[in-house]
Amino acid sequence: MTEHEQGSRSPDLRVEHRMIGDVAVVAIWGEVDGTTAPQLAAAVQAGLDRTRARYCVLDLTDVQFLGGAGLKTLAATNLEAEIRREPLRIVVDANRPVIRPLEISGLEEVLALYHTVEEALAG
């Protein structure tokens, strides 16, 4: 069952929180850069706080740009999730502009990446 919980908007980034069963799913739209990276961090933190499962799903399939600040934020929030024992399952589409920065930075080797929300939920 999907339950829409909260959404927020900035000119460059939109965030939606929803629950699918016991799992918090955080969906991001737009550009993640130095200006919007703090909003991404806050959104992931909220997802970690809300999830009733042992993990949280972060859906980046609608992100059009992922800059260095976004990569740093993903690394930091992933570490925070691991410390809390609520790992992040990050959804990226291989054809989207998110996967290339993850490959170049080496984060694709560290992060738990999935192609769809359904795949992330199935684990």
Jmol script that loads the backbone (N, CA, C; Angstrom):
load data "model"
ATOM      1  N   MET A   1       0.841  -1.179   0.000  1.00  0.00           N
ATOM      2  CA  MET A   1       0.000   0.000   0.000  1.00  0.00           C
ATOM      3  C   MET A   1       0.887   1.244   0.000  1.00  0.00           C
ATOM      4  N   THR A   2       0.581   2.155  -0.835  1.00  0.00           N
ATOM      5  CA  THR A   2       1.342   3.395  -0.922  1.00  0.00           C
ATOM      6  C   THR A   2       0.612   4.485  -0.173  1.00  0.00           C
ATOM      7  N   GLU A   3       1.339   5.193   0.646  1.00  0.00           N
ATOM      8  CA  GLU A   3       0.768   6.297   1.422  1.00  0.00           C
ATOM      9  C   GLU A   3       1.618   7.530   1.161  1.00  0.00           C
ATOM     10  N   HIS A   4       1.040   8.534   0.517  1.00  0.00           N
ATOM     11  CA  HIS A   4       1.773   9.780   0.261  1.00  0.00           C
ATOM     12  C   HIS A   4       1.835  10.555   1.566  1.00  0.00           C
ATOM     13  N   GLU A   5       3.042  10.948   1.959  1.00  0.00           N
ATOM     14  CA  GLU A   5       3.177  11.630   3.237  1.00  0.00           C
ATOM     15  C   GLU A   5       3.463  13.108   3.106  1.00  0.00           C
ATOM     16  N   GLN A   6       4.461  13.465   2.334  1.00  0.00           N
ATOM     17  CA  GLN A   6       4.868  14.864   2.345  1.00  0.00           C
ATOM     18  C   GLN A   6       5.668  15.162   1.091  1.00  0.00           C
ATOM     19  N   GLY A   7       5.507  16.342   0.584  1.00  0.00           N
ATOM     20  CA  GLY A   7       6.310  16.786  -0.545  1.00  0.00           C
ATOM     21  C   GLY A   7       6.807  18.189  -0.285  1.00  0.00           C
ATOM     22  N   SER A   8       7.913  18.530  -0.898  1.00  0.00           N
ATOM     23  CA  SER A   8       8.418  19.893  -0.789  1.00  0.00           C
ATOM     24  C   SER A   8       9.018  20.280  -2.126  1.00  0.00           C
ATOM     25  N   ARG A   9       9.123  21.575  -2.340  1.00  0.00           N
ATOM     26  CA  ARG A   9       9.588  22.092  -3.615  1.00  0.00           C
ATOM     27  C   ARG A   9      10.554  23.241  -3.414  1.00  0.00           C
ATOM     28  N   SER A  10      11.589  23.255  -4.224  1.00  0.00           N
ATOM     29  CA  SER A  10      12.430  24.434  -4.384  1.00  0.00           C
ATOM     30  C   SER A  10      12.504  24.645  -5.890  1.00  0.00           C
ATOM     31  N   PRO A  11      13.057  25.748  -6.360  1.00  0.00           N
ATOM     32  CA  PRO A  11      13.103  25.953  -7.808  1.00  0.00           C
ATOM     33  C   PRO A  11      13.835  24.837  -8.557  1.00  0.00           C
ATOM     34  N   ASP A  12      14.828  24.228  -7.933  1.00  0.00           N
ATOM     35  CA  ASP A  12      15.641  23.231  -8.621  1.00  0.00           C
ATOM     36  C   ASP A  12      15.451  21.807  -8.125  1.00  0.00           C
ATOM     37  N   LEU A  13      14.727  21.619  -7.030  1.00  0.00           N
ATOM     38  CA  LEU A  13      14.608  20.288  -6.441  1.00  0.00           C
ATOM     39  C   LEU A  13      13.219  20.099  -5.855  1.00  0.00           C
ATOM     40  N   ARG A  14      12.663  18.910  -6.101  1.00  0.00           N
ATOM     41  CA  ARG A  14      11.381  18.556  -5.498  1.00  0.00           C
ATOM     42  C   ARG A  14      11.569  17.239  -4.766  1.00  0.00           C
ATOM     43  N   VAL A  15      10.971  17.126  -3.595  1.00  0.00           N
ATOM     44  CA  VAL A  15      11.109  15.953  -2.747  1.00  0.00           C
ATOM     45  C   VAL A  15       9.724  15.433  -2.401  1.00  0.00           C
ATOM     46  N   GLU A  16       9.582  14.109  -2.443  1.00  0.00           N
ATOM     47  CA  GLU A  16       8.337  13.488  -1.998  1.00  0.00           C
ATOM     48  C   GLU A  16       8.677  12.337  -1.065  1.00  0.00           C
ATOM     49  N   HIS A  17       8.003  12.295   0.071  1.00  0.00           N
ATOM     50  CA  HIS A  17       8.134  11.189   1.016  1.00  0.00           C
ATOM     51  C   HIS A  17       6.855  10.371   0.941  1.00  0.00           C
ATOM     52  N   ARG A  18       7.003   9.059   0.873  1.00  0.00           N
ATOM     53  CA  ARG A  18       5.829   8.195   0.937  1.00  0.00           C
ATOM     54  C   ARG A  18       6.218   6.897   1.620  1.00  0.00           C
ATOM     55  N   MET A  19       5.227   6.205   2.101  1.00  0.00           N
ATOM     56  CA  MET A  19       5.443   4.901   2.710  1.00  0.00           C
ATOM     57  C   MET A  19       4.876   3.841   1.784  1.00  0.00           C
ATOM     58  N   ILE A  20       5.632   2.797   1.558  1.00  0.00           N
ATOM     59  CA  ILE A  20       5.147   1.610   0.868  1.00  0.00           C
ATOM     60  C   ILE A  20       5.291   0.487   1.876  1.00  0.00           C
ATOM     61  N   GLY A  21       4.171   0.110   2.465  1.00  0.00           N
ATOM     62  CA  GLY A  21       4.223  -0.815   3.589  1.00  0.00           C
ATOM     63  C   GLY A  21       4.953  -0.145   4.736  1.00  0.00           C
ATOM     64  N   ASP A  22       5.987  -0.796   5.234  1.00  0.00           N
ATOM     65  CA  ASP A  22       6.778  -0.244   6.336  1.00  0.00           C
ATOM     66  C   ASP A  22       8.004   0.533   5.864  1.00  0.00           C
ATOM     67  N   VAL A  23       8.182   0.633   4.558  1.00  0.00           N
ATOM     68  CA  VAL A  23       9.399   1.228   3.998  1.00  0.00           C
ATOM     69  C   VAL A  23       9.166   2.681   3.601  1.00  0.00           C
ATOM     70  N   ALA A  24      10.038   3.552   4.084  1.00  0.00           N
ATOM     71  CA  ALA A  24      10.013   4.950   3.654  1.00  0.00           C
ATOM     72  C   ALA A  24      10.705   5.047   2.300  1.00  0.00           C
ATOM     73  N   VAL A  25      10.024   5.690   1.356  1.00  0.00           N
ATOM     74  CA  VAL A  25      10.581   5.928   0.027  1.00  0.00           C
ATOM     75  C   VAL A  25      10.684   7.440  -0.157  1.00  0.00           C
ATOM     76  N   VAL A  26      11.883   7.900  -0.457  1.00  0.00           N
ATOM     77  CA  VAL A  26      12.137   9.322  -0.690  1.00  0.00           C
ATOM     78  C   VAL A  26      12.443   9.485  -2.173  1.00  0.00           C
ATOM     79  N   ALA A  27      11.599  10.231  -2.879  1.00  0.00           N
ATOM     80  CA  ALA A  27      11.795  10.465  -4.312  1.00  0.00           C
ATOM     81  C   ALA A  27      12.267  11.901  -4.523  1.00  0.00           C
ATOM     82  N   ILE A  28      13.265  12.056  -5.372  1.00  0.00           N
ATOM     83  CA  ILE A  28      13.870  13.358  -5.652  1.00  0.00           C
ATOM     84  C   ILE A  28      13.724  13.664  -7.142  1.00  0.00           C
ATOM     85  N   TRP A  29      13.343  14.905  -7.455  1.00  0.00           N
ATOM     86  CA  TRP A  29      13.264  15.387  -8.835  1.00  0.00           C
ATOM     87  C   TRP A  29      14.106  16.651  -8.947  1.00  0.00           C
ATOM     88  N   GLY A  30      14.804  16.810 -10.063  1.00  0.00           N
ATOM     89  CA  GLY A  30      15.513  18.065 -10.308  1.00  0.00           C
ATOM     90  C   GLY A  30      17.014  17.921 -10.277  1.00  0.00           C
ATOM     91  N   GLU A  31      17.682  18.966  -9.794  1.00  0.00           N
ATOM     92  CA  GLU A  31      19.135  19.042  -9.792  1.00  0.00           C
ATOM     93  C   GLU A  31      19.668  19.036  -8.365  1.00  0.00           C
ATOM     94  N   VAL A  32      20.681  18.196  -8.129  1.00  0.00           N
ATOM     95  CA  VAL A  32      21.324  18.144  -6.818  1.00  0.00           C
ATOM     96  C   VAL A  32      22.717  18.750  -6.975  1.00  0.00           C
ATOM     97  N   ASP A  33      22.871  19.943  -6.404  1.00  0.00           N
ATOM     98  CA  ASP A  33      24.140  20.667  -6.485  1.00  0.00           C
ATOM     99  C   ASP A  33      24.424  21.286  -5.121  1.00  0.00           C
ATOM    100  N   GLY A  34      25.361  22.204  -5.069  1.00  0.00           N
ATOM    101  CA  GLY A  34      25.714  22.832  -3.797  1.00  0.00           C
ATOM    102  C   GLY A  34      24.564  23.550  -3.129  1.00  0.00           C
ATOM    103  N   THR A  35      23.635  24.046  -3.919  1.00  0.00           N
ATOM    104  CA  THR A  35      22.487  24.765  -3.370  1.00  0.00           C
ATOM    105  C   THR A  35      21.433  23.823  -2.807  1.00  0.00           C
ATOM    106  N   THR A  36      21.216  22.695  -3.483  1.00  0.00           N
ATOM    107  CA  THR A  36      20.124  21.798  -3.098  1.00  0.00           C
ATOM    108  C   THR A  36      20.572  20.569  -2.307  1.00  0.00           C
ATOM    109  N   ALA A  37      21.880  20.328  -2.203  1.00  0.00           N
ATOM    110  CA  ALA A  37      22.373  19.160  -1.465  1.00  0.00           C
ATOM    111  C   ALA A  37      21.885  19.128  -0.015  1.00  0.00           C
ATOM    112  N   PRO A  38      21.817  20.262   0.700  1.00  0.00           N
ATOM    113  CA  PRO A  38      21.278  20.206   2.063  1.00  0.00           C
ATOM    114  C   PRO A  38      19.818  19.735   2.103  1.00  0.00           C
ATOM    115  N   GLN A  39      19.050  20.066   1.080  1.00  0.00           N
ATOM    116  CA  GLN A  39      17.665  19.601   1.011  1.00  0.00           C
ATOM    117  C   GLN A  39      17.631  18.082   0.807  1.00  0.00           C
ATOM    118  N   LEU A  40      18.546  17.556  -0.017  1.00  0.00           N
ATOM    119  CA  LEU A  40      18.653  16.109  -0.194  1.00  0.00           C
ATOM    120  C   LEU A  40      18.995  15.440   1.130  1.00  0.00           C
ATOM    121  N   ALA A  41      19.976  15.984   1.843  1.00  0.00           N
ATOM    122  CA  ALA A  41      20.380  15.411   3.132  1.00  0.00           C
ATOM    123  C   ALA A  41      19.215  15.397   4.115  1.00  0.00           C
ATOM    124  N   ALA A  42      18.474  16.487   4.183  1.00  0.00           N
ATOM    125  CA  ALA A  42      17.323  16.562   5.090  1.00  0.00           C
ATOM    126  C   ALA A  42      16.242  15.569   4.685  1.00  0.00           C
ATOM    127  N   ALA A  43      16.035  15.393   3.389  1.00  0.00           N
ATOM    128  CA  ALA A  43      15.020  14.452   2.909  1.00  0.00           C
ATOM    129  C   ALA A  43      15.387  13.020   3.275  1.00  0.00           C
ATOM    130  N   VAL A  44      16.655  12.655   3.100  1.00  0.00           N
ATOM    131  CA  VAL A  44      17.099  11.305   3.452  1.00  0.00           C
ATOM    132  C   VAL A  44      16.988  11.099   4.957  1.00  0.00           C
ATOM    133  N   GLN A  45      17.401  12.082   5.737  1.00  0.00           N
ATOM    134  CA  GLN A  45      17.288  11.987   7.197  1.00  0.00           C
ATOM    135  C   GLN A  45      15.838  11.750   7.605  1.00  0.00           C
ATOM    136  N   ALA A  46      14.913  12.477   6.996  1.00  0.00           N
ATOM    137  CA  ALA A  46      13.490  12.295   7.296  1.00  0.00           C
ATOM    138  C   ALA A  46      13.039  10.887   6.926  1.00  0.00           C
ATOM    139  N   GLY A  47      13.514  10.375   5.795  1.00  0.00           N
ATOM    140  CA  GLY A  47      13.173   9.008   5.399  1.00  0.00           C
ATOM    141  C   GLY A  47      13.700   7.984   6.385  1.00  0.00           C
ATOM    142  N   LEU A  48      14.935   8.166   6.844  1.00  0.00           N
ATOM    143  CA  LEU A  48      15.501   7.258   7.842  1.00  0.00           C
ATOM    144  C   LEU A  48      14.712   7.314   9.147  1.00  0.00           C
ATOM    145  N   ASP A  49      14.254   8.500   9.515  1.00  0.00           N
ATOM    146  CA  ASP A  49      13.466   8.647  10.741  1.00  0.00           C
ATOM    147  C   ASP A  49      12.095   7.992  10.618  1.00  0.00           C
ATOM    148  N   ARG A  50      11.525   7.977   9.420  1.00  0.00           N
ATOM    149  CA  ARG A  50      10.160   7.481   9.222  1.00  0.00           C
ATOM    150  C   ARG A  50      10.067   5.990   8.949  1.00  0.00           C
ATOM    151  N   THR A  51      11.109   5.416   8.358  1.00  0.00           N
ATOM    152  CA  THR A  51      10.988   4.021   7.946  1.00  0.00           C
ATOM    153  C   THR A  51      10.747   3.120   9.150  1.00  0.00           C
ATOM    154  N   ARG A  52       9.881   2.145   8.948  1.00  0.00           N
ATOM    155  CA  ARG A  52       9.624   1.153   9.990  1.00  0.00           C
ATOM    156  C   ARG A  52      10.282  -0.173   9.617  1.00  0.00           C
ATOM    157  N   ALA A  53      10.905  -0.177   8.452  1.00  0.00           N
ATOM    158  CA  ALA A  53      11.638  -1.354   7.994  1.00  0.00           C
ATOM    159  C   ALA A  53      13.099  -1.189   8.399  1.00  0.00           C
ATOM    160  N   ARG A  54      13.930  -2.097   7.948  1.00  0.00           N
ATOM    161  CA  ARG A  54      15.349  -2.010   8.283  1.00  0.00           C
ATOM    162  C   ARG A  54      16.150  -1.281   7.217  1.00  0.00           C
ATOM    163  N   TYR A  55      15.459  -0.564   6.340  1.00  0.00           N
ATOM    164  CA  TYR A  55      16.127   0.190   5.283  1.00  0.00           C
ATOM    165  C   TYR A  55      15.204   1.289   4.781  1.00  0.00           C
ATOM    166  N   CYS A  56      15.777   2.179   3.978  1.00  0.00           N
ATOM    167  CA  CYS A  56      15.052   3.297   3.372  1.00  0.00           C
ATOM    168  C   CYS A  56      15.409   3.318   1.885  1.00  0.00           C
ATOM    169  N   VAL A  57      14.438   3.628   1.036  1.00  0.00           N
ATOM    170  CA  VAL A  57      14.671   3.696  -0.406  1.00  0.00           C
ATOM    171  C   VAL A  57      14.768   5.161  -0.827  1.00  0.00           C
ATOM    172  N   LEU A  58      15.816   5.480  -1.575  1.00  0.00           N
ATOM    173  CA  LEU A  58      16.015   6.815  -2.131  1.00  0.00           C
ATOM    174  C   LEU A  58      15.930   6.705  -3.649  1.00  0.00           C
ATOM    175  N   ASP A  59      14.898   7.297  -4.239  1.00  0.00           N
ATOM    176  CA  ASP A  59      14.650   7.207  -5.677  1.00  0.00           C
ATOM    177  C   ASP A  59      15.209   8.446  -6.379  1.00  0.00           C
ATOM    178  N   LEU A  60      16.279   8.243  -7.152  1.00  0.00           N
ATOM    179  CA  LEU A  60      16.933   9.338  -7.876  1.00  0.00           C
ATOM    180  C   LEU A  60      16.678   9.266  -9.383  1.00  0.00           C
ATOM    181  N   THR A  61      15.691   8.494  -9.815  1.00  0.00           N
ATOM    182  CA  THR A  61      15.484   8.299 -11.250  1.00  0.00           C
ATOM    183  C   THR A  61      15.060   9.565 -11.979  1.00  0.00           C
ATOM    184  N   ASP A  62      14.538  10.553 -11.272  1.00  0.00           N
ATOM    185  CA  ASP A  62      14.126  11.801 -11.915  1.00  0.00           C
ATOM    186  C   ASP A  62      15.068  12.966 -11.628  1.00  0.00           C
ATOM    187  N   VAL A  63      16.276  12.657 -11.184  1.00  0.00           N
ATOM    188  CA  VAL A  63      17.292  13.695 -10.978  1.00  0.00           C
ATOM    189  C   VAL A  63      17.967  13.964 -12.321  1.00  0.00           C
ATOM    190  N   GLN A  64      18.017  15.229 -12.719  1.00  0.00           N
ATOM    191  CA  GLN A  64      18.617  15.600 -14.003  1.00  0.00           C
ATOM    192  C   GLN A  64      20.096  15.978 -13.897  1.00  0.00           C
ATOM    193  N   PHE A  65      20.568  16.272 -12.693  1.00  0.00           N
ATOM    194  CA  PHE A  65      21.967  16.649 -12.502  1.00  0.00           C
ATOM    195  C   PHE A  65      22.391  16.246 -11.099  1.00  0.00           C
ATOM    196  N   LEU A  66      23.571  15.630 -10.997  1.00  0.00           N
ATOM    197  CA  LEU A  66      24.138  15.257  -9.707  1.00  0.00           C
ATOM    198  C   LEU A  66      25.573  15.763  -9.673  1.00  0.00           C
ATOM    199  N   GLY A  67      25.793  16.851  -8.939  1.00  0.00           N
ATOM    200  CA  GLY A  67      27.111  17.465  -8.846  1.00  0.00           C
ATOM    201  C   GLY A  67      27.925  16.911  -7.691  1.00  0.00           C
ATOM    202  N   GLY A  68      29.103  17.476  -7.517  1.00  0.00           N
ATOM    203  CA  GLY A  68      30.010  17.034  -6.459  1.00  0.00           C
ATOM    204  C   GLY A  68      29.410  17.120  -5.071  1.00  0.00           C
ATOM    205  N   ALA A  69      28.670  18.186  -4.792  1.00  0.00           N
ATOM    206  CA  ALA A  69      28.029  18.322  -3.477  1.00  0.00           C
ATOM    207  C   ALA A  69      26.988  17.230  -3.271  1.00  0.00           C
ATOM    208  N   GLY A  70      26.302  16.844  -4.337  1.00  0.00           N
ATOM    209  CA  GLY A  70      25.328  15.758  -4.251  1.00  0.00           C
ATOM    210  C   GLY A  70      25.998  14.425  -3.977  1.00  0.00           C
ATOM    211  N   LEU A  71      27.135  14.181  -4.628  1.00  0.00           N
ATOM    212  CA  LEU A  71      27.892  12.950  -4.388  1.00  0.00           C
ATOM    213  C   LEU A  71      28.360  12.877  -2.940  1.00  0.00           C
ATOM    214  N   LYS A  72      28.878  13.989  -2.440  1.00  0.00           N
ATOM    215  CA  LYS A  72      29.340  14.045  -1.048  1.00  0.00           C
ATOM    216  C   LYS A  72      28.173  13.791  -0.097  1.00  0.00           C
ATOM    217  N   THR A  73      27.026  14.359  -0.402  1.00  0.00           N
ATOM    218  CA  THR A  73      25.839  14.162   0.433  1.00  0.00           C
ATOM    219  C   THR A  73      25.395  12.705   0.409  1.00  0.00           C
ATOM    220  N   LEU A  74      25.410  12.074  -0.759  1.00  0.00           N
ATOM    221  CA  LEU A  74      25.044  10.658  -0.838  1.00  0.00           C
ATOM    222  C   LEU A  74      25.989   9.793  -0.015  1.00  0.00           C
ATOM    223  N   ALA A  75      27.287  10.065  -0.101  1.00  0.00           N
ATOM    224  CA  ALA A  75      28.262   9.298   0.680  1.00  0.00           C
ATOM    225  C   ALA A  75      28.021   9.481   2.174  1.00  0.00           C
ATOM    226  N   ALA A  76      27.785  10.721   2.595  1.00  0.00           N
ATOM    227  CA  ALA A  76      27.577  11.009   4.021  1.00  0.00           C
ATOM    228  C   ALA A  76      26.274  10.409   4.535  1.00  0.00           C
ATOM    229  N   THR A  77      25.199  10.531   3.758  1.00  0.00           N
ATOM    230  CA  THR A  77      23.917   9.994   4.224  1.00  0.00           C
ATOM    231  C   THR A  77      23.936   8.471   4.209  1.00  0.00           C
ATOM    232  N   ASN A  78      24.668   7.878   3.264  1.00  0.00           N
ATOM    233  CA  ASN A  78      24.801   6.428   3.252  1.00  0.00           C
ATOM    234  C   ASN A  78      25.541   5.951   4.499  1.00  0.00           C
ATOM    235  N   LEU A  79      26.596   6.657   4.884  1.00  0.00           N
ATOM    236  CA  LEU A  79      27.333   6.313   6.101  1.00  0.00           C
ATOM    237  C   LEU A  79      26.439   6.446   7.328  1.00  0.00           C
ATOM    238  N   GLU A  80      25.682   7.531   7.401  1.00  0.00           N
ATOM    239  CA  GLU A  80      24.744   7.726   8.514  1.00  0.00           C
ATOM    240  C   GLU A  80      23.734   6.585   8.571  1.00  0.00           C
ATOM    241  N   ALA A  81      23.227   6.173   7.426  1.00  0.00           N
ATOM    242  CA  ALA A  81      22.263   5.073   7.377  1.00  0.00           C
ATOM    243  C   ALA A  81      22.899   3.772   7.867  1.00  0.00           C
ATOM    244  N   GLU A  82      24.141   3.521   7.469  1.00  0.00           N
ATOM    245  CA  GLU A  82      24.834   2.312   7.918  1.00  0.00           C
ATOM    246  C   GLU A  82      25.058   2.332   9.426  1.00  0.00           C
ATOM    247  N   ILE A  83      25.421   3.483   9.965  1.00  0.00           N
ATOM    248  CA  ILE A  83      25.615   3.607  11.410  1.00  0.00           C
ATOM    249  C   ILE A  83      24.315   3.302  12.142  1.00  0.00           C
ATOM    250  N   ARG A  84      23.210   3.759  11.584  1.00  0.00           N
ATOM    251  CA  ARG A  84      21.890   3.519  12.180  1.00  0.00           C
ATOM    252  C   ARG A  84      21.365   2.117  11.886  1.00  0.00           C
ATOM    253  N   ARG A  85      22.100   1.366  11.081  1.00  0.00           N
ATOM    254  CA  ARG A  85      21.688   0.027  10.647  1.00  0.00           C
ATOM    255  C   ARG A  85      20.373   0.051   9.880  1.00  0.00           C
ATOM    256  N   GLU A  86      20.203   1.115   9.119  1.00  0.00           N
ATOM    257  CA  GLU A  86      19.052   1.274   8.231  1.00  0.00           C
ATOM    258  C   GLU A  86      19.603   1.640   6.853  1.00  0.00           C
ATOM    259  N   PRO A  87      20.209   0.683   6.161  1.00  0.00           N
ATOM    260  CA  PRO A  87      20.903   1.026   4.921  1.00  0.00           C
ATOM    261  C   PRO A  87      19.993   1.664   3.874  1.00  0.00           C
ATOM    262  N   LEU A  88      20.606   2.519   3.073  1.00  0.00           N
ATOM    263  CA  LEU A  88      19.905   3.139   1.953  1.00  0.00           C
ATOM    264  C   LEU A  88      19.934   2.198   0.760  1.00  0.00           C
ATOM    265  N   ARG A  89      18.810   2.091   0.105  1.00  0.00           N
ATOM    266  CA  ARG A  89      18.732   1.407  -1.180  1.00  0.00           C
ATOM    267  C   ARG A  89      18.424   2.507  -2.189  1.00  0.00           C
ATOM    268  N   ILE A  90      19.370   2.776  -3.064  1.00  0.00           N
ATOM    269  CA  ILE A  90      19.284   3.925  -3.962  1.00  0.00           C
ATOM    270  C   ILE A  90      18.889   3.464  -5.361  1.00  0.00           C
ATOM    271  N   VAL A  91      17.833   4.077  -5.885  1.00  0.00           N
ATOM    272  CA  VAL A  91      17.312   3.717  -7.201  1.00  0.00           C
ATOM    273  C   VAL A  91      17.836   4.712  -8.229  1.00  0.00           C
ATOM    274  N   VAL A  92      18.523   4.184  -9.246  1.00  0.00           N
ATOM    275  CA  VAL A  92      19.034   5.007 -10.342  1.00  0.00           C
ATOM    276  C   VAL A  92      18.744   4.287 -11.651  1.00  0.00           C
ATOM    277  N   ASP A  93      18.454   5.045 -12.674  1.00  0.00           N
ATOM    278  CA  ASP A  93      18.240   4.514 -14.015  1.00  0.00           C
ATOM    279  C   ASP A  93      19.560   4.661 -14.760  1.00  0.00           C
ATOM    280  N   ALA A  94      20.054   3.594 -15.333  1.00  0.00           N
ATOM    281  CA  ALA A  94      21.360   3.617 -16.001  1.00  0.00           C
ATOM    282  C   ALA A  94      21.433   4.637 -17.136  1.00  0.00           C
ATOM    283  N   ASN A  95      20.308   5.049 -17.663  1.00  0.00           N
ATOM    284  CA  ASN A  95      20.306   6.026 -18.758  1.00  0.00           C
ATOM    285  C   ASN A  95      20.214   7.463 -18.261  1.00  0.00           C
ATOM    286  N   ARG A  96      20.160   7.665 -16.996  1.00  0.00           N
ATOM    287  CA  ARG A  96      19.979   9.001 -16.429  1.00  0.00           C
ATOM    288  C   ARG A  96      21.335   9.623 -16.085  1.00  0.00           C
ATOM    289  N   PRO A  97      21.378  10.934 -15.900  1.00  0.00           N
ATOM    290  CA  PRO A  97      22.627  11.632 -15.611  1.00  0.00           C
ATOM    291  C   PRO A  97      23.203  11.350 -14.222  1.00  0.00           C
ATOM    292  N   VAL A  98      22.547  10.530 -13.444  1.00  0.00           N
ATOM    293  CA  VAL A  98      23.036  10.228 -12.094  1.00  0.00           C
ATOM    294  C   VAL A  98      24.107   9.146 -12.125  1.00  0.00           C
ATOM    295  N   ILE A  99      23.959   8.170 -12.983  1.00  0.00           N
ATOM    296  CA  ILE A  99      24.846   7.014 -12.932  1.00  0.00           C
ATOM    297  C   ILE A  99      26.290   7.370 -13.300  1.00  0.00           C
ATOM    298  N   ARG A 100      26.500   8.253 -14.237  1.00  0.00           N
ATOM    299  CA  ARG A 100      27.867   8.602 -14.655  1.00  0.00           C
ATOM    300  C   ARG A 100      28.680   9.215 -13.517  1.00  0.00           C
ATOM    301  N   PRO A 101      28.165  10.221 -12.794  1.00  0.00           N
ATOM    302  CA  PRO A 101      28.937  10.739 -11.660  1.00  0.00           C
ATOM    303  C   PRO A 101      29.213   9.670 -10.595  1.00  0.00           C
ATOM    304  N   LEU A 102      28.270   8.755 -10.390  1.00  0.00           N
ATOM    305  CA  LEU A 102      28.489   7.683  -9.420  1.00  0.00           C
ATOM    306  C   LEU A 102      29.618   6.763  -9.881  1.00  0.00           C
ATOM    307  N   GLU A 103      29.664   6.477 -11.176  1.00  0.00           N
ATOM    308  CA  GLU A 103      30.736   5.641 -11.724  1.00  0.00           C
ATOM    309  C   GLU A 103      32.087   6.338 -11.613  1.00  0.00           C
ATOM    310  N   ILE A 104      32.142   7.592 -12.014  1.00  0.00           N
ATOM    311  CA  ILE A 104      33.405   8.341 -12.002  1.00  0.00           C
ATOM    312  C   ILE A 104      33.956   8.475 -10.584  1.00  0.00           C
ATOM    313  N   SER A 105      33.063   8.709  -9.630  1.00  0.00           N
ATOM    314  CA  SER A 105      33.487   8.903  -8.239  1.00  0.00           C
ATOM    315  C   SER A 105      33.818   7.596  -7.525  1.00  0.00           C
ATOM    316  N   GLY A 106      33.392   6.473  -8.089  1.00  0.00           N
ATOM    317  CA  GLY A 106      33.587   5.186  -7.425  1.00  0.00           C
ATOM    318  C   GLY A 106      32.498   4.852  -6.424  1.00  0.00           C
ATOM    319  N   LEU A 107      31.542   5.740  -6.253  1.00  0.00           N
ATOM    320  CA  LEU A 107      30.471   5.482  -5.285  1.00  0.00           C
ATOM    321  C   LEU A 107      29.570   4.325  -5.695  1.00  0.00           C
ATOM    322  N   GLU A 108      29.544   3.983  -6.971  1.00  0.00           N
ATOM    323  CA  GLU A 108      28.717   2.856  -7.393  1.00  0.00           C
ATOM    324  C   GLU A 108      29.187   1.557  -6.734  1.00  0.00           C
ATOM    325  N   GLU A 109      30.451   1.513  -6.317  1.00  0.00           N
ATOM    326  CA  GLU A 109      30.992   0.335  -5.641  1.00  0.00           C
ATOM    327  C   GLU A 109      30.620   0.301  -4.160  1.00  0.00           C
ATOM    328  N   VAL A 110      30.223   1.434  -3.610  1.00  0.00           N
ATOM    329  CA  VAL A 110      29.945   1.565  -2.178  1.00  0.00           C
ATOM    330  C   VAL A 110      28.448   1.556  -1.889  1.00  0.00           C
ATOM    331  N   LEU A 111      27.679   2.187  -2.755  1.00  0.00           N
ATOM    332  CA  LEU A 111      26.245   2.344  -2.532  1.00  0.00           C
ATOM    333  C   LEU A 111      25.478   1.118  -3.023  1.00  0.00           C
ATOM    334  N   ALA A 112      24.352   0.838  -2.383  1.00  0.00           N
ATOM    335  CA  ALA A 112      23.452  -0.235  -2.823  1.00  0.00           C
ATOM    336  C   ALA A 112      22.525   0.351  -3.880  1.00  0.00           C
ATOM    337  N   LEU A 113      22.816   0.048  -5.158  1.00  0.00           N
ATOM    338  CA  LEU A 113      22.074   0.638  -6.269  1.00  0.00           C
ATOM    339  C   LEU A 113      21.097  -0.367  -6.871  1.00  0.00           C
ATOM    340  N   TYR A 114      19.933   0.128  -7.242  1.00  0.00           N
ATOM    341  CA  TYR A 114      18.872  -0.671  -7.854  1.00  0.00           C
ATOM    342  C   TYR A 114      18.332   0.091  -9.055  1.00  0.00           C
ATOM    343  N   HIS A 115      17.666  -0.632  -9.967  1.00  0.00           N
ATOM    344  CA  HIS A 115      17.131   0.004 -11.177  1.00  0.00           C
ATOM    345  C   HIS A 115      15.702   0.503 -11.028  1.00  0.00           C
ATOM    346  N   THR A 116      14.949  -0.076 -10.095  1.00  0.00           N
ATOM    347  CA  THR A 116      13.560   0.341  -9.883  1.00  0.00           C
ATOM    348  C   THR A 116      13.258   0.341  -8.390  1.00  0.00           C
ATOM    349  N   VAL A 117      12.222   1.067  -8.014  1.00  0.00           N
ATOM    350  CA  VAL A 117      11.783   1.056  -6.616  1.00  0.00           C
ATOM    351  C   VAL A 117      11.356  -0.355  -6.232  1.00  0.00           C
ATOM    352  N   GLU A 118      10.670  -1.039  -7.123  1.00  0.00           N
ATOM    353  CA  GLU A 118      10.213  -2.403  -6.840  1.00  0.00           C
ATOM    354  C   GLU A 118      11.391  -3.329  -6.554  1.00  0.00           C
ATOM    355  N   GLU A 119      12.459  -3.194  -7.339  1.00  0.00           N
ATOM    356  CA  GLU A 119      13.667  -3.996  -7.128  1.00  0.00           C
ATOM    357  C   GLU A 119      14.291  -3.667  -5.773  1.00  0.00           C
ATOM    358  N   ALA A 120      14.332  -2.396  -5.420  1.00  0.00           N
ATOM    359  CA  ALA A 120      14.893  -1.984  -4.124  1.00  0.00           C
ATOM    360  C   ALA A 120      14.059  -2.531  -2.972  1.00  0.00           C
ATOM    361  N   LEU A 121      12.751  -2.532  -3.127  1.00  0.00           N
ATOM    362  CA  LEU A 121      11.877  -3.058  -2.076  1.00  0.00           C
ATOM    363  C   LEU A 121      12.060  -4.565  -1.907  1.00  0.00           C
ATOM    364  N   ALA A 122      12.302  -5.266  -3.014  1.00  0.00           N
ATOM    365  CA  ALA A 122      12.488  -6.715  -2.963  1.00  0.00           C
ATOM    366  C   ALA A 122      13.859  -7.088  -2.408  1.00  0.00           C
ATOM    367  N   GLY A 123      14.820  -6.156  -2.530  1.00  0.00           N
ATOM    368  CA  GLY A 123      16.145  -6.335  -1.959  1.00  0.00           C
ATOM    369  C   GLY A 123      16.989  -7.294  -2.697  1.00  0.00           C
TER     370      GLY A 123
END
end "model"
wireframe off; spacefill off
backbone 0.3
color backbone group
